[in-house]
C-alpha cells in the first residue's frame, strides 16, 4: 500500500502542490479537487497501476482523501 500512496501523493501534488494530501480528508467536499482533477487521477491510476476504476466506484467518498483513494486502488488490484 505504501507504493500506491507514494504514486497517489505524486499525482495529487502535481495537481495541487499547496495541499497537504496526507492529512486532508475532504478533498471533494471542500472543492479542493474537481471533476477534471478526478478524470486526471483516474487516468493516472490506469497508467501507473493498469487498473480501471469502474463508474460505480467514482463517488466522492473514494476521492475525499489520499487514504480512501489508496484503499480503492488496493482493492481493485486485489480483484
KASUL-V326007 format. One line per field, one symbol per residue. ss: DSSP state (~ for helix, > for strand, _ for the rest). phi: phi as a letter, one per 20 degrees, with the letter a starting at -180 (. if undefined). burial: 1 if it has 24 or more other C-alpha atoms within 12 Angstrom, else 0. A space follows every 50 residues. Layout:
BEGIN
ss->???
phi->???
burial->???
END
This chain:
BEGIN
ss->_~~~~~~~~~~~~~~___________________~~~~~~~~~~~~~~~_ ____~~~__~~~~__~~~~~~~~~~~~~_
phi->.ffffffffffffffbfedeffdfccfefelfddffffffffffffffdl ceefgfeecgfedfbffffffffgfffff
burial->00011011101100000000100011110001100001001101100000 01100000010111111111111100000
END
